[in-house]
Amino acid sequence: MFDYLEAQLPATGFLFGAPGIADISIAVFLRNAAFARYRVDVARWPLTSAFVDRVLAQPCLTRLQPFEMLMLRTPIPEQRAALLAAGAPVTEETVGGLVPRRGAMRIS
């Protein structure tokens, strides 16, 4: 996958000029991987690594980082209250819960 990205990603800037959903969709996947201590090998995939860093440096994503760190340190049952206390923009109601429930999609 990284060999493919390395051949497709621009050396500077973003995929389609201004940062967009295509850029973000790649970068947030790797941001999630970073929570498991994975990082793109800069020596092997320098363009991919630099691209991800550029995208994650966008203000729309850097504003979320304090909330990400809070979520990593907070037990799941306490996360909503912690986010509210930290001033995160959360909805009045949540569909999340501690007990799994049947989703809208059928499994054939």
VOROTOR-360895 format. One record per residue: residue in three letters; x negated, y negated, z of N, C-alpha, C, CB in turn. Coordinates in steps of 0.001 Angstrom, whole numbers, plus 500000, padded with zeros to 6 digits. Glycine has a CB too. Layout:
<sites>
ala X Y Z X Y Z X Y Z X Y Z
...
</sites>
This chain:
<sites>
met 499179 501179 500000 500000 500000 500000 499128 498748 500000 500938 500007 501198
phe 498091 498728 500825 497236 497542 500895 496415 497360 499620 496304 497635 502101
asp 496026 498448 498986 495328 498319 497709 496241 497629 496688 494876 499714 497186
tyr 497512 498002 496685 498476 497376 495778 498637 495892 496123 499847 498100 495851
leu 498861 495592 497395 499010 494192 497794 497787 493371 497427 499265 494094 499288
glu 496640 493925 497648 495389 493216 497355 495328 492798 495887 494177 494097 497704
ala 495883 493616 495029 495877 493315 493593 496978 492339 493185 496023 494595 492801
gln 497982 492163 494048 499133 491334 493690 499156 489963 494372 500392 492066 494025
leu 498588 489866 495555 498694 488637 496338 497764 487549 495818 498388 488918 497798
pro 498203 486292 495923 497344 485189 495476 496201 484948 496452 498165 483908 495307
ala 495095 484429 495936 493943 484113 496787 494241 482926 497690 492705 483822 495931
thr 495111 482040 497229 495551 480890 498021 497047 480744 497838 494802 479578 497605
gly 497671 480015 498726 499097 479748 498584 499961 480968 498851 499380 479230 497210
phe 501111 480967 498183 502136 481970 498451 502586 482621 497148 503338 481338 499180
leu 503429 483602 497239 503799 484377 496057 504476 483555 494965 504704 485492 496459
phe 505373 482668 495338 506145 481921 494346 506074 480425 494607 507601 482382 494345
gly 504892 479913 494887 504738 478474 495156 504871 478190 496637 505775 477658 494372
ala 506050 477736 497038 506306 477434 498455 506527 478737 499221 507541 476490 498612
pro 506248 478720 500528 506507 479936 501319 507980 480319 501236 506093 479729 502800
gly 508232 481601 501113 509607 482067 501002 509803 483432 501632 510023 482111 499558
ile 510983 483964 501421 511372 485224 502048 510468 486376 501603 512830 485547 501719
ala 509976 486357 500377 509078 487424 499917 507789 487424 500731 508760 487259 498413
asp 507238 486240 500976 506013 486126 501770 506268 486585 503210 505487 484667 501754
ile 507368 486088 503758 507692 486391 505150 507937 487878 505346 508914 485597 505598
ser 508601 488522 504375 508904 489946 504534 507644 490797 504619 509766 490426 503382
ile 506599 490392 503929 505325 491118 504011 504636 490823 505338 504398 490739 502829
ala 504567 489551 505694 503812 489144 506877 504431 489647 508179 503703 487641 506920
val 505756 489614 508294 506359 490038 509566 506225 491541 509779 507836 489640 509613
phe 506164 492300 508693 505900 493735 508827 504556 493940 509525 505910 494437 507433
leu 503574 493175 509091 502242 493309 509681 502160 492643 511049 501194 492712 508754
arg 502995 491652 511305 503069 491068 512656 503587 492131 513628 503998 489795 512675
asn 504608 492860 513210 505116 493943 514059 504049 495002 514283 506364 494580 513434
ala 503294 495327 513268 502207 496308 513406 501149 495807 514390 501559 496598 512029
ala 500953 494497 514431 499969 493924 515357 500353 494182 516813 499827 492418 515117
phe 501633 494301 517080 502066 494600 518454 501596 495979 518885 503596 494509 518572
ala 501325 496843 517921 500768 498171 518201 499251 498171 518008 501420 499237 517290
arg 498681 496959 517981 497242 496736 517857 496674 497107 516489 496527 497514 518910
tyr 497504 497043 515463 497001 497277 514107 496725 495925 513458 498020 498113 513254
arg 495640 495847 512742 495295 494635 511992 494729 495073 510648 494264 493734 512781
val 495063 494316 509614 494542 494606 508274 493023 494486 508313 495154 493638 507199
asp 492342 495444 507725 490885 495447 507652 490440 494335 506693 490348 496845 507184
val 489863 493259 507257 489470 492083 506473 488409 492441 505433 488945 490976 507398
ala 487503 493320 505776 486446 493685 504835 487009 494446 503633 485380 494529 505539
arg 488002 495263 503863 488559 496082 502786 489631 495342 501981 489144 497359 503361
trp 490459 494528 502678 491560 493824 502023 491554 492343 502411 492912 494472 502394
pro 490558 491601 501971 490440 490198 502386 491600 489310 501922 489150 489634 501863
leu 492105 489533 500718 493221 488709 500238 494483 488974 501041 493484 488973 498751
thr 494724 490231 501343 495911 490593 502129 495820 490000 503528 496067 492130 502211
ser 494680 490147 504155 494486 489606 505496 494681 488092 505522 493094 489961 506011
ala 494077 487393 504565 494195 485936 504508 495630 485512 504212 493249 485364 503446
phe 496303 486250 503339 497700 485945 503002 498587 486063 504242 498212 486891 501886
val 498440 487159 504959 499242 487365 506171 498972 486248 507171 498934 488744 506808
asp 497726 485886 507365 497391 484791 508284 498037 483475 507845 495865 484619 508374
arg 498019 483195 506531 498634 481959 506013 500128 481930 506286 498381 481822 504507
val 500777 483047 506023 502227 483096 506217 502567 482981 507696 502812 484399 505635
leu 501871 483731 508532 502169 483695 509966 501845 482346 510598 501400 484784 510681
ala 501067 481522 509921 500737 480185 510423 501825 479157 510100 499409 479724 509838
gln 502847 479568 509359 503931 478648 509027 504720 478285 510292 504868 479271 507960
pro 505108 477016 510427 505806 476572 511643 507043 477390 511993 506205 475143 511492
cys 507781 477856 510995 508987 478641 511288 508649 479925 512036 509733 478976 509993
leu 507431 480423 511866 507013 481649 512554 506215 481356 513822 506182 482514 511617
thr 505407 480316 513818 504625 480010 515029 505538 479591 516178 503596 478894 514742
arg 506681 478999 515852 507630 478622 516915 508189 479839 517644 508781 477808 516329
leu 508170 480990 517004 508709 482204 517609 507703 482933 518497 509189 483133 516531
gln 506425 482643 518338 505397 483408 519047 505529 483403 520570 504061 482878 518681
pro 505889 482283 521210 506068 482360 522665 507183 483335 523061 506376 480971 523227
phe 508228 483395 522262 509324 484321 522553 508904 485763 522296 510557 483974 521710
glu 508072 485986 521282 507551 487329 521017 506750 487831 522206 506680 487337 519749
met 505867 486989 522714 505025 487389 523842 505883 487676 525079 503984 486290 524154
leu 506906 486866 525285 507823 487081 526398 508513 488433 526266 508863 485954 526467
met 508954 488759 525066 509641 490036 524844 508711 491224 525099 510191 490100 523412
leu 507445 491082 524754 506497 492174 524977 506263 492448 526461 505176 491858 524303
arg 506389 491405 527285 506115 491538 528716 507365 491833 529546 505464 490280 529224
thr 508538 491804 528927 509788 491901 529673 510488 493221 529396 510710 490737 529326
pro 510929 493931 530438 511691 495167 530216 512949 494874 529386 512080 495822 531575
ile 513337 495805 528549 514457 495599 527627 515722 495105 528325 514757 496884 526897
pro 516143 495684 529448 517388 495196 530067 517324 493731 530518 517729 496060 531256
glu 516121 493195 530677 515961 491821 531159 515634 490822 530046 514876 491775 532203
gln 515515 491295 528822 515043 490431 527748 515995 489286 527412 514808 491247 526525
arg 517277 489548 527341 518219 488482 526992 518163 487359 528015 519649 489034 526893
ala 518176 487697 529283 518118 486673 530334 516796 485918 530274 518302 487311 531727
ala 515714 486619 529999 514402 485971 529910 514354 485000 528733 513289 487025 529771
leu 514928 485402 527605 514966 484512 526442 515797 483268 526724 515528 485248 525226
leu 516935 483459 527366 517772 482302 527727 517017 481359 528654 519083 482766 528400
ala 516339 481924 529642 515577 481104 530592 514432 480359 529908 515023 481979 531719
ala 513893 480946 528853 512781 480315 528130 513261 479304 527091 511934 481380 527449
gly 514575 479181 526937 515105 478216 525984 515211 478728 524560 514264 477009 525994
ala 515208 480022 524389 515329 480590 523040 516740 480351 522502 515002 482113 523048
pro 516848 480113 521210 518173 479909 520614 518875 481250 520392 518053 479141 519276
val 519599 481712 521385 520299 482992 521280 521804 482746 521144 520000 483889 522516
thr 522509 483718 520606 523950 483614 520434 524650 483783 521780 524456 484664 519425
glu 525906 483360 521836 526663 483500 523083 526886 484964 523435 528006 482782 522974
glu 527092 485784 522423 527332 487205 522649 526274 488007 521922 528749 487616 522183
thr 526047 489214 522394 525085 490094 521747 525762 491393 521352 523886 490369 522667
val 525295 491997 520286 525783 493317 519908 524845 494386 520448 525915 493436 518375
gly 523742 493953 521025 522794 494890 521611 523330 495452 522913 521447 494218 521841
gly 522790 496523 523336 523191 497133 524591 522254 498251 524954 524614 497645 524513
leu 522490 498835 526108 521643 499912 526583 522135 501285 526147 521550 499861 528075
val 523421 501366 525764 523989 502642 525379 524163 502680 523862 525338 502884 526098
pro 523599 503695 523188 523781 503782 521735 525264 503927 521396 522975 504972 521153
arg 525657 503358 520254 527034 503506 519807 527036 503721 518305 527888 502267 520193
arg 528137 504266 517837 528264 504563 516409 528209 503265 515621 529582 505329 516109
gly 527426 503292 514542 527312 502140 513668 528397 502096 512624 525982 502131 513006
ala 528340 501101 511768 529356 500919 510732 529169 501881 509564 529330 499492 510225
met 527945 502376 509376 527679 503254 508228 527897 504708 508591 526252 503057 507717
arg 528416 505446 507630 528637 506882 507822 527384 507648 507430 529855 507373 506997
ile 527129 508705 508131 526042 509617 507782 526676 510823 507137 525180 510021 509033
ser 526315 511086 505891 526933 512202 505153 526278 513500 505503 526853 511979 503651
</sites>
